[in-house]
């Protein structure tokens, strides 16, 4: 868990920092490094008159891709440029010198002080994907506050949920204790869906928002097995035993009867009645 600050708008500097972390992780024989949401750009992009969008063939991203040829794998957040000059809040999973999977944030945050809807188009898919370590699902920050999306990832076979985040201390905390919510939903998802959940939040300040860190990993029994400190830059390692996922799902077969046909029928009915909003 690479719980780090970000240099707003400076992709080159953030790439360099990521490469430093990867070099250290390689020396320690780590398998995967997870960085926070939008690690390559920062979050407050509305304050900049700069094009921060990157294609998957961007040379700066290619440096990270090359760095994974001899390990470790990487999950990292960036702004992905679309074909129509639209942009996505995305996270890429990079392994063995290839981008294995890209997830575009589906549920943007556009309330209180958050303005993602002004800058980002929504993603339109959720797929779990295979890696050398096991089958993963990625949920970018607010995606994890939408239980149906988590359900889809797990039904698609995800054993580990990777959740890169930019969660900061804002006026929204008067409505919902964000730090407490993250801990509650992480333990709920991990225990109910019998999977690991890896939540990686950033630290530092940006545009008056203080990012609180508190990255943590929850096991399939809903226990927090490792966590990073609050408000401190930190890289924290944790061992995941993916055989525990299968063992727990056998012990408590909550996922055994998913009734996907029934859910599809009722979801289609709601779309017909209410629209896809």
TORBA-585225 format. One record per residue (C-alpha): residue in one letter; x, y, z. Coordinates in steps of 0.001 Angstrom, whole numbers, padded with zeros to 6 digits, always signed. Layout:
AXYZ...
This chain:
X+000000+000000+000000X+001730+003160-001257X+000087+005830+000918X+001778+008894-000549X+001241+012578-001337X+000831+013760-004925X+002262+016729-006811X-000777+018352-008429X-000496+018491-012203X+003097+017209-012378X+002814+013818-014056X+006582+013480-014515X+007287+014037-010826X+004598+011573-009790X+005892+008960-012235X+009376+009368-010772X+008029+008871-007276X+006145+005774-008363X+009298+004352-009955X+011213+004914-006716X+008576+002993-004783X+008605+000189-007333X+012370-000113-007114X+012155-000490-003340X+009291-002974-003634X+011270-005000-006188X+014211-005207-003802X+011867-006460-001095X+010324-008989-003508X+006814-007583-003255X+004270-008809-005819X+002005-005763-006131X+002067-002064-005283X-001256-000201-005057X-001154+003597-005368X-003994+006036-004544X-006642+007363-006909X-005374+009829-009549X-001839+009388-008258X-000247+010592-011488X-002107+013917-011588X-003723+014893-008309X-007420+015546-007823X-007983+019308-008082X-007598+019460-011846X-010131+022266-012206X-007518+024639-010805X-005165+023920-013709X-005198+025008-017337X-003316+021878-018368X-004204+018826-020411X-003496+015927-018059X-005234+013251-020112X-003148+010228-021035X-003683+007493-023586X-002653+003979-022688X+000326+004416-025030X+001529+007599-023309X+005351+007530-022899X+005072+008465-019230X+002758+005569-018554X+005053+003392-020649X+007840+003963-018120X+005707+002342-015448X+004757-000472-017796X+008428-001208-018480X+009214-001155-014769X+006911-004135-014195X+008755-006430-016593X+010774-007832-013697X+008148-007092-011022X+006272-005953-009094X+002812-005401-010571X+001165-001990-010175X-002303-000557-009634X-002173+003187-010266X-004635+006013-010872X-004479+008467-013769X-006648+010553-016102X-007459+008544-019208X-008157+010458-022416X-011107+009284-024496X-011555+009548-028242X-013938+012523-028097X-011839+014800-025882X-013583+013343-022884X-011697+012127-019845X-012044+009358-017296X-010869+008923-013726X-009154+005595-014317X-006938+003037-012628X-004656+000674-014512X-003388-002727-013428X+000051-003258-014941X+001830-006617-014855X+004766-008239-016667X+005276-005243-018927X+001638-005013-020021X-001475-003103-019009X-003689-006026-018010X-006827-004092-017121X-008148-000540-016915X-011138+000480-014825X-012896+003780-015441X-014604+005189-012357X-018311+004578-012746X-019739+006675-009910X-018309+010178-009923X-018673+012432-006883X-020484+015694-007653X-021859+017090-004418X-020653+019287-001554X-017097+020340-002524X-016657+017578-005103X-016918+018375-008828X-015927+015234-010710X-018986+015414-012940X-017611+018643-014441X-014394+017028-015599X-014877+013294-016004X-017168+011081-018034X-018507+008027-016188X-017177+004572-016838X-019679+002052-018153X-018382-001364-017118X-017205-003514-014243X-015108-006589-014944X-012992-008722-012661X-009699-009768-014249X-007029-012418-013856X-003533-011652-012581X-000533-013723-011599X-001642-013375-007977X-005339-014164-008449X-008562-012681-009796X-008993-008999-008935X-011627-006300-009089X-010915-002555-009055X-013227+000085-007614X-012074+003694-007741X-013029+005454-004494X-016774+006263-004673X-017396+003116-006741X-017028+001252-003462X-019909+003247-001957X-022238+001606-004460X-022949-001982-003271X-024336-003256-006621X-021009-002554-008317X-019135-004487-005640X-021616-007353-006050X-020916-007492-009787X-017145-007592-009239X-017416-010460-006788X-019926-012379-008917X-017393-012043-011723X-014959-013958-009555X-012942-011263-007780X-010979-012629-004827X-009410-009261-004031X-011007-005820-004298X-008496-003029-004932X-009828+000381-003900X-007525+003322-004717X-008960+006447-003124X-008688+010202-002616X-010601+010583+000642X-010022+013858+002438X-011342+015844+005362X-014052+018168+004016X-017365+019711+005012X-019001+016452+003966X-017777+014924+007232X-020541+016865+008980X-023017+014729+007012X-021143+011415+007061X-018025+010475+009004X-016043+009477+005929X-013227+007745+007780X-015673+005647+009770X-017715+004845+006642X-014661+003501+004842X-013864+001167+007686X-017486-000009+007944X-018015-000707+004260X-014634-002403+003923X-015377-004829+006730X-018901-005427+005431X-017846-006191+001849X-014934-008405+002863X-017002-010459+005288X-020215-010630+003241X-018476-011433-000051X-015619-013431+001536X-012815-011575-000200X-009853-009369+000602X-010335-005617+000341X-007314-003352-000136X-008116+000331+000488X-005283+002736-000399X-005792+006407+000361X-003452+009328-000249X-001981+011809+002229X-000936+015438+002002X-002988+018527+001251X-004415+019920-001961X-006809+022819-002570X-007499+023126+001153X-008345+019425+001547X-006283+017342+003946X-006064+013716+002859X-006030+011428+005865X-004415+008195+004693X-005522+005326+006916X-005030+002731+004170X-005934-000775+005279X-006505-004375+004259X-009492-006461+005390X-009531-010257+005194X-012469-012543+004193X-013601-012754+007824X-013983-008953+008003X-010914-008351+010173X-008497-005515+009457X-005158-007304+009170X-002919-004359+008302X-003233-000598+008237X-001186+002494+007603X-001074+005482+009973X-003271+008547+009673X-001879+011626+007905X+001569+010093+007394X+003373+009102+004237X+003848+005361+004400X+004442+002201+002385X+003032-000828+004169X+003334-004461+003100X+000848-007225+003861X+000685-010898+002913X-002550-012153+001347X-003423-015848+001436X-005893-016264-001422X-006629-019850-000384X-008426-018230+002549X-011002-016812+000110X-011956-020239-001160X-011934-021658+002360X-014185-018909+003708X-016596-019144+000768X-016932-022837+001423X-017565-022256+005132X-020151-019512+004590X-021637-019912+001075X-023323-016515+000885X-022544-016262-002850X-023801-019708-003774X-027272-018637-004975X-026801-015338-006741X-030059-015490-008810X-028507-013328-011535X-031453-013937-013877X-033915-012677-011282X-031780-009616-010565X-031414-008867-014263X-035188-009062-014766X-035902-006700-011892X-033129-004299-012857X-034447-004133-016408X-037906-003428-015009X-036534-000526-012945X-034667+000859-015943X-037869+000731-017991X-039812+002467-015236X-037242+004952-013952X-034554+005266-016613X-030814+004728-016276X-029928+007630-013994
